[in-house]
Amino acid sequence: MKNERGCMACKIDKNGAIKYRSIFSHMILSHIAIIIPCIWWLLGPNKGDYYSVAIDKFMAITLTICISFSLIYHYYYECVICNLEEIASIIGIVILNLYMIYREIPYLYIGLGFVIILLLKIIIDYVAIEKNNNLYEDYHAYCHYIAGIYVTYCVYFIRETFK
């Protein structure tokens, strides 16, 4: 059940603390699929002048921060940073695509990435928490794998522009 801010009602333990998922739960571990390409992008070598490298690393850090909001959101049972998590995801996608345009990646590849995003949106809507909490708990983590495929896809083409 959502409260007036649009957040799920927080799960509170007997001591009054907000409950959280285990760090080893599927919902939390599935974020590895999204973070790994960001780390590959951040730590991987690239070619170009100082500004090109600085902008590239800044973009990798920005995307990693956006993904961290999702991790925090799911860690606390969808109870904290409720509206910010969705906004951060949208900002991450927009920034990533604008950067792909900046790096002159062909529009065809960017468009194919939007097909992955459309598939992700359809699946997220299907397993939305408002419809069925058991369905959400069992299957939303798989949405993170699709998001990981999308981020890997984008980072791959960005990294190719440095060759």
C-alpha positions as CSV (number, residue, x, y, z in Angstrom):
1,M,0.0,0.0,0.0
2,K,1.4,3.4,-1.0
3,N,1.3,6.4,1.3
4,E,0.6,10.0,0.4
5,R,4.1,10.6,-1.0
6,G,3.7,7.6,-3.4
7,C,6.1,5.4,-1.4
8,M,5.4,2.0,-0.1
9,A,4.6,1.8,3.6
10,C,7.8,1.3,5.4
11,K,8.5,-2.0,7.1
12,I,9.4,-1.2,10.7
13,D,11.0,-3.7,13.0
14,K,10.1,-4.0,16.7
15,N,12.8,-1.4,17.6
16,G,11.3,1.2,15.3
17,A,14.1,0.9,12.6
18,I,13.3,0.6,8.9
19,K,13.7,-2.9,7.7
20,Y,16.0,-3.7,4.8
21,R,16.7,-6.5,2.5
22,S,19.8,-8.7,2.9
23,I,22.7,-7.6,0.8
24,F,22.7,-11.1,-0.6
25,S,19.0,-11.0,-1.7
26,H,18.3,-11.4,-5.4
27,M,16.8,-7.9,-5.6
28,I,20.1,-6.4,-4.3
29,L,22.6,-8.7,-6.1
30,S,20.8,-8.1,-9.4
31,H,22.2,-4.5,-9.4
32,I,25.6,-6.0,-10.1
33,A,24.5,-6.4,-13.7
34,I,24.0,-2.7,-14.0
35,I,27.0,-1.5,-11.9
36,I,29.7,-3.7,-13.7
37,P,29.4,-1.9,-17.1
38,C,29.7,1.4,-15.2
39,I,32.9,0.3,-13.5
40,W,34.2,-1.0,-16.8
41,W,33.5,2.4,-18.3
42,L,34.9,4.3,-15.4
43,L,38.1,2.4,-14.9
44,G,38.7,1.4,-18.6
45,P,41.3,3.3,-20.7
46,N,40.2,5.8,-23.3
47,K,41.9,8.0,-25.8
48,G,41.5,11.6,-26.4
49,D,42.5,15.0,-25.0
50,Y,42.1,15.9,-21.3
51,Y,38.6,17.3,-21.8
52,S,37.3,14.2,-23.6
53,V,38.7,11.9,-20.9
54,A,37.3,14.2,-18.1
55,I,33.8,14.3,-19.7
56,D,33.8,10.6,-20.2
57,K,34.8,9.8,-16.6
58,F,32.3,12.4,-15.3
59,M,29.5,10.6,-17.3
60,A,30.5,7.2,-15.9
61,I,30.4,8.6,-12.4
62,T,27.0,10.3,-13.0
63,L,25.5,7.0,-14.3
64,T,26.9,5.1,-11.4
65,I,25.3,7.6,-8.9
66,C,21.9,7.3,-10.7
67,I,22.1,3.5,-10.4
68,S,23.0,3.8,-6.7
69,F,19.7,5.4,-6.1
70,S,18.0,2.3,-7.4
71,L,20.1,0.1,-5.1
72,I,19.2,2.2,-2.1
73,Y,15.6,2.2,-3.0
74,H,15.4,-1.5,-3.3
75,Y,17.6,-2.2,-0.2
76,Y,15.0,-0.4,2.0
77,Y,12.0,-2.3,0.6
78,E,11.0,0.6,-1.8
79,C,10.5,2.8,1.2
80,V,13.1,5.6,0.9
81,I,13.9,8.0,-1.9
82,C,10.8,6.8,-3.6
83,N,10.2,9.4,-6.2
84,L,13.9,10.2,-6.6
85,E,14.7,6.7,-7.7
86,E,12.5,6.9,-10.8
87,I,13.7,10.4,-11.6
88,A,17.4,9.3,-11.3
89,S,16.7,6.4,-13.6
90,I,15.2,8.7,-16.2
91,I,18.0,11.2,-15.9
92,G,20.6,8.4,-16.2
93,I,18.9,7.2,-19.5
94,V,18.7,10.7,-20.9
95,I,22.3,11.6,-20.1
96,L,23.5,8.3,-21.4
97,N,21.7,8.8,-24.7
98,L,22.8,12.4,-25.0
99,Y,26.4,11.3,-24.4
100,M,26.0,8.6,-27.1
101,I,24.9,11.4,-29.5
102,Y,27.9,13.5,-28.5
103,R,30.2,10.6,-29.1
104,E,28.7,10.3,-32.6
105,I,27.3,6.8,-32.2
106,P,25.0,6.0,-35.2
107,Y,21.4,6.7,-34.5
108,L,20.5,3.2,-35.5
109,Y,22.4,1.8,-32.5
110,I,20.8,4.4,-30.2
111,G,17.4,3.5,-31.6
112,L,18.0,-0.2,-31.0
113,G,18.9,0.7,-27.4
114,F,15.5,2.3,-27.1
115,V,14.0,-1.0,-28.0
116,I,15.7,-2.5,-25.0
117,I,14.3,0.4,-22.9
118,L,10.8,-0.2,-24.2
119,L,11.1,-3.9,-23.3
120,L,12.3,-2.9,-19.9
121,K,9.4,-0.5,-19.4
122,I,6.8,-3.2,-20.4
123,I,8.3,-5.7,-18.0
124,I,8.5,-3.1,-15.1
125,D,4.8,-2.2,-15.7
126,Y,3.9,-5.9,-15.7
127,V,5.6,-6.6,-12.4
128,A,4.7,-3.3,-10.8
129,I,4.4,-3.4,-7.0
130,E,0.9,-2.0,-7.0
131,K,-0.5,-4.9,-8.8
132,N,0.9,-7.8,-6.9
133,N,3.7,-7.7,-4.2
134,N,4.6,-11.3,-4.7
135,L,5.0,-10.9,-8.4
136,Y,7.1,-7.8,-7.8
137,E,9.3,-9.5,-5.2
138,D,9.9,-12.6,-7.4
139,Y,10.4,-10.9,-10.8
140,H,11.5,-7.2,-10.5
141,A,15.1,-8.3,-10.0
142,Y,15.1,-9.6,-13.6
143,C,14.3,-6.1,-14.8
144,H,17.8,-5.1,-13.4
145,Y,19.3,-7.7,-15.7
146,I,17.6,-6.1,-18.7
147,A,18.8,-2.7,-17.5
148,G,22.3,-4.2,-17.2
149,I,22.1,-5.4,-20.8
150,Y,21.1,-1.9,-21.9
151,V,23.9,-0.2,-20.0
152,T,26.4,-2.7,-21.3
153,Y,25.1,-2.1,-24.8
154,C,25.5,1.6,-24.5
155,V,28.9,1.5,-22.8
156,Y,30.2,-0.9,-25.4
157,F,29.4,1.6,-28.2
158,I,30.9,4.5,-26.2
159,R,34.1,2.5,-25.6
160,E,34.3,1.7,-29.3
161,T,34.5,5.4,-30.1
162,F,37.8,5.6,-28.3
163,K,39.5,3.1,-30.6
